[in-house]
Amino acid sequence: MYEMQDICIPRALRIFDAICSVKSLILWGDTVELLSGEDNLEARLPIFHNLTHLEVRRPSFCNNASIELTHFLHKCPKVESLHIPETFYMARKGWVLDIAPQYLRCFLKTAIISCSGGEEEDLKYLKYLFVKAGVLEKVTIFCSKDLAVDLEKQKEINHQLQVIRKGKTNVVVEFRERKRS
């Protein structure tokens, strides 16, 4: 396995160098996990100056791979749309935006995230996002079937989130049932 990382990590970094001018990128969790083997990742990643849409698919995030995603976000100064469909917990310090760069908070306009049933633990990330993402316009929440059909619970969650915006413009909140494959 160690030898495989010695080959794959430099190749992955060369690919990132070659595509650093893209506007949209889908990043697989396995790629992020592979990069966790690089000791000096943030220094070796290129800056994605044009990247406005980042989607993470199937994050596996074992060990400290979620920290590597944060390093990646530090290299994406103009991300406006962040799509992380599965529940995403940071390995350390709570949620992704706790240590994400300030400019992500200044540019992030849309987010697509997962929330199971609207419990307080699920809402912790949403509340932080609503407080810190100053230009946030829309959040799509993939949720359990129970929450997707419970309009009163949706209304309550929406109200909790809008109240904490404190004078900022309201955010459109859309609830969608998370489909299991």
VOZAVO-285653 format. One record per residue (C-alpha): x, y, z; residue number from 1. Coordinates in pm, 1 decimal, always signed. Example, Ala and Ser with C-alpha at 12.3 -4.5 7.8 and 13.67 -1.06 7.14 Angstrom:
px,py,pz,resi
+1230.0,-450.0,+780.0,1
+1367.0,-106.0,+714.0,2
This chain:
px,py,pz,resi
+0.0,+0.0,+0.0,1
+279.7,+242.7,+88.1,2
+443.6,+190.0,-250.7,3
+110.6,+253.0,-423.4,4
+77.8,+588.3,-245.8,5
+431.5,+679.9,-354.4,6
+316.1,+642.3,-714.1,7
-42.6,+768.6,-691.3,8
-0.7,+1084.5,-481.9,9
+248.9,+1255.1,-716.4,10
+29.8,+1160.2,-1012.9,11
-279.8,+1302.0,-843.6,12
-95.3,+1625.6,-764.9,13
+19.4,+1654.9,-1128.5,14
-341.6,+1610.2,-1240.0,15
-451.1,+1885.9,-1001.8,16
-176.8,+2110.0,-1143.7,17
-307.8,+2041.2,-1494.5,18
-672.9,+2115.4,-1410.2,19
-630.4,+2404.0,-1166.1,20
-810.6,+2647.3,-1399.0,21
-1142.8,+2456.9,-1402.1,22
-1464.4,+2625.5,-1288.4,23
-1636.4,+2309.0,-1165.7,24
-1489.8,+1998.7,-1003.7,25
-1619.9,+1670.7,-867.0,26
-1385.3,+1536.5,-602.3,27
-1425.6,+1176.1,-492.8,28
-1378.7,+1086.1,-128.3,29
-1128.1,+819.4,-225.3,30
-909.7,+1086.5,-387.1,31
-923.8,+1297.9,-73.9,32
-837.9,+991.6,+133.0,33
-543.3,+911.1,-94.7,34
-411.9,+1264.1,-49.3,35
-409.3,+1211.1,+327.0,36
-83.9,+1024.2,+267.2,37
+88.7,+1347.2,+159.8,38
+265.2,+1514.4,+453.2,39
+278.3,+1863.2,+302.3,40
-47.2,+1862.3,+107.5,41
-154.9,+2223.6,+140.6,42
+182.6,+2348.4,+18.5,43
+180.9,+2110.2,-279.1,44
-174.3,+2171.6,-403.4,45
-220.0,+2438.6,-669.5,46
-461.3,+2726.9,-620.0,47
-788.5,+2680.7,-807.6,48
-848.8,+3049.5,-889.4,49
-1150.4,+2985.8,-1116.7,50
-1323.5,+2709.4,-920.6,51
-1674.7,+2818.6,-828.0,52
-1849.3,+2480.2,-791.7,53
-1708.3,+2195.2,-583.7,54
-1887.5,+1866.1,-535.8,55
-1760.5,+1590.8,-309.5,56
-1894.0,+1245.7,-383.7,57
-1899.8,+951.2,-152.1,58
-1672.1,+1085.6,+114.2,59
-1514.7,+795.8,+299.1,60
-1310.9,+1017.8,+529.9,61
-1142.7,+765.7,+746.6,62
-846.2,+876.1,+953.5,63
-775.0,+1243.8,+879.7,64
-897.3,+1262.1,+519.6,65
-1152.3,+1528.2,+614.7,66
-860.4,+1750.4,+713.2,67
-727.7,+1706.1,+359.4,68
-1059.4,+1829.7,+221.0,69
-1015.0,+2141.6,+431.5,70
-664.6,+2186.9,+285.3,71
-823.9,+2155.9,-57.4,72
-1086.6,+2419.5,+30.3,73
-807.1,+2654.7,+133.6,74
-689.8,+2638.8,-227.6,75
-1033.2,+2728.9,-371.0,76
-1077.3,+3101.7,-301.9,77
-1391.8,+3154.2,-511.3,78
-1610.8,+2854.0,-433.0,79
-1971.3,+2970.4,-454.2,80
-2138.9,+2630.7,-457.3,81
-2039.1,+2347.3,-227.6,82
-2213.9,+2012.7,-268.9,83
-2150.1,+1749.1,-6.1,84
-2451.5,+1517.4,-24.4,85
-2364.6,+1274.9,+253.2,86
-2338.1,+1378.9,+615.5,87
-1991.9,+1527.8,+652.4,88
-1818.6,+1551.2,+986.4,89
-1470.0,+1683.7,+1033.0,90
-1220.4,+1454.6,+1198.8,91
-1124.1,+1741.2,+1428.5,92
-1279.4,+2069.7,+1541.4,93
-1635.9,+1992.4,+1442.0,94
-1764.1,+2099.1,+1101.7,95
-1601.5,+2184.1,+774.1,96
-1661.4,+2558.6,+794.9,97
-1513.9,+2583.3,+1143.8,98
-1170.7,+2580.6,+985.6,99
-1253.7,+2652.4,+624.0,100
-1103.4,+2970.8,+483.2,101
-1262.3,+3309.0,+539.8,102
-1305.7,+3365.1,+167.3,103
-1525.0,+3055.3,+142.7,104
-1758.4,+3226.2,+387.2,105
-1750.7,+3538.5,+170.2,106
-1825.4,+3363.9,-160.8,107
-2042.2,+3062.5,-71.8,108
-2386.0,+3116.1,-227.4,109
-2531.7,+2764.9,-242.7,110
-2483.3,+2452.4,-37.0,111
-2626.7,+2104.6,-74.1,112
-2596.1,+1892.0,+235.8,113
-2748.0,+1595.7,+411.4,114
-2949.3,+1599.1,+730.5,115
-3122.2,+1292.4,+867.9,116
-3429.0,+1393.3,+1064.2,117
-3367.9,+1751.4,+1167.0,118
-3235.9,+1669.6,+1512.5,119
-3024.0,+1925.6,+1697.4,120
-2698.0,+1749.3,+1605.2,121
-2796.6,+1764.8,+1236.9,122
-2885.3,+2133.2,+1266.0,123
-2552.4,+2228.2,+1421.8,124
-2381.5,+2251.5,+1080.2,125
-2674.2,+2432.0,+921.4,126
-2685.3,+2691.7,+1197.4,127
-2313.1,+2755.7,+1170.5,128
-2346.2,+2787.6,+793.7,129
-2632.8,+3036.7,+825.6,130
-2434.3,+3250.0,+1069.4,131
-2099.7,+3249.2,+888.1,132
-2183.9,+3233.9,+516.4,133
-2264.6,+3598.3,+461.0,134
-2371.7,+3577.0,+95.3,135
-2553.7,+3244.1,+119.6,136
-2860.6,+3237.9,-105.7,137
-2984.7,+2878.7,-115.6,138
-2944.7,+2556.8,+82.2,139
-3079.1,+2224.5,-35.2,140
-3115.8,+1970.8,+243.7,141
-3137.1,+1604.1,+158.4,142
-3324.7,+1448.2,+447.5,143
-3509.8,+1141.6,+569.3,144
-3850.7,+1058.3,+424.5,145
-4011.8,+1151.4,+757.1,146
-3870.3,+1504.9,+745.8,147
-3938.7,+1539.6,+372.8,148
-4313.8,+1498.9,+435.1,149
-4331.6,+1680.6,+771.6,150
-4408.3,+2035.2,+658.9,151
-4443.8,+2163.8,+1017.1,152
-4096.2,+2039.2,+1111.9,153
-3955.8,+2192.6,+791.6,154
-4120.4,+2523.7,+876.6,155
-3976.6,+2510.3,+1230.2,156
-3624.9,+2434.3,+1102.6,157
-3647.5,+2708.4,+840.3,158
-3758.8,+2957.9,+1105.1,159
-3470.2,+2861.4,+1338.4,160
-3223.9,+2909.2,+1055.1,161
-3362.2,+3239.3,+926.8,162
-3374.2,+3395.2,+1275.6,163
-3000.7,+3346.7,+1327.1,164
-2918.1,+3536.1,+1004.3,165
-2951.2,+3859.8,+1208.8,166
-3035.8,+4117.4,+944.7,167
-2882.2,+3935.1,+649.3,168
-3106.2,+3840.8,+358.4,169
-3312.3,+3526.3,+394.9,170
-3183.3,+3203.0,+247.7,171
-3404.9,+2980.2,+34.0,172
-3422.1,+2642.7,+207.6,173
-3534.2,+2341.1,+8.4,174
-3596.1,+1999.7,+162.1,175
-3561.8,+1689.5,-53.7,176
-3595.0,+1326.2,+36.9,177
-3262.4,+1146.6,+35.4,178
-3297.6,+848.8,-193.7,179
-3123.2,+530.8,-87.5,180
-2964.7,+325.3,-362.5,181
